[in-house]
Amino acid sequence: MKVAHLAEAIILQSIDDLWDEEKRQGCIDFFTGEDFRTCAAIAGINTSDQIKILKMFGGFMRASGRSVTAGKETDFGHAVRLSELGRESAASR
């Protein structure tokens, strides 16, 4: 498994875990911290798509009182579109 795929899997699992009350706080910490930005950069998710992801789940973050920011543009040679993330997530279930 490539590192980019592993980073994508971490993000997708964190999205899925947002609906588990016991795991939710850890996921909020992930998305509001540096870890999401690092994984997103490794996965090739550009800043614009990072913002889209964060906006989709912003209600969870706002409820926790945490602010979120997207990372800087970084090219690791693997571009992933947000629409691909949704397809991969649906295919893995």
C-alpha positions in Angstrom: 0.0 0.0 0.0 1.4 3.4 -1.0 1.8 6.1 1.7 -0.8 8.3 -0.1 -3.4 5.5 0.1 -2.6 5.0 3.8 -3.1 8.8 4.4 -6.4 8.6 2.5 -7.5 5.6 4.6 -6.7 7.5 7.8 -8.9 10.4 6.6 -11.8 8.2 5.5 -11.7 6.2 8.8 -11.7 9.5 10.8 -14.7 10.6 8.8 -16.5 7.3 9.5 -15.6 7.5 13.2 -17.2 10.9 13.6 -20.5 9.1 14.0 -19.2 6.9 16.8 -19.7 8.9 20.0 -16.8 7.2 21.8 -14.4 8.1 18.9 -15.8 11.5 18.0 -13.5 13.6 20.2 -10.4 12.0 18.8 -11.7 12.6 15.3 -12.4 16.3 16.1 -8.8 16.5 17.5 -7.5 15.0 14.2 -9.5 17.4 11.9 -8.7 20.5 14.0 -5.1 19.7 14.4 -2.0 19.4 12.2 -2.6 15.6 11.6 -5.4 16.2 9.1 -3.4 18.7 7.1 -0.4 16.4 7.1 -2.4 13.4 5.9 -4.2 15.5 3.3 -0.9 16.8 1.9 0.5 13.3 1.7 -2.7 12.1 0.0 -2.4 14.9 -2.5 -5.6 16.7 -1.4 -5.2 20.3 -2.3 -6.1 23.1 0.1 -9.4 23.8 -1.7 -10.5 20.2 -1.2 -9.3 20.2 2.4 -11.6 23.1 3.1 -14.5 21.3 1.4 -13.9 18.3 3.6 -13.7 20.4 6.7 -16.9 22.3 5.8 -18.8 19.0 5.3 -18.1 18.1 9.0 -17.9 21.6 10.4 -20.9 21.0 12.6 -19.0 18.5 14.6 -16.1 20.9 15.0 -18.3 23.9 15.9 -20.1 21.9 18.5 -16.7 21.2 20.1 -15.7 24.9 20.0 -12.6 24.1 17.9 -11.6 26.0 14.8 -10.3 24.3 11.7 -7.8 25.4 9.1 -6.6 23.8 5.9 -2.9 23.2 5.2 -0.6 24.7 2.6 -0.6 23.5 -1.0 1.9 20.6 -1.2 2.4 18.3 -4.3 3.3 14.8 -3.4 2.6 13.6 -7.0 -0.8 12.1 -6.2 -3.9 14.2 -6.8 -7.1 13.0 -5.2 -10.4 14.7 -6.0 -13.0 15.0 -3.3 -15.4 13.0 -5.6 -12.9 10.1 -5.6 -12.8 10.1 -1.9 -16.6 9.5 -1.8 -16.5 6.7 -4.3 -13.6 5.0 -2.5 -15.5 5.3 0.8 -18.7 3.8 -0.7 -16.8 1.0 -2.4 -15.0 0.0 0.8 -18.3 -0.6 2.7 
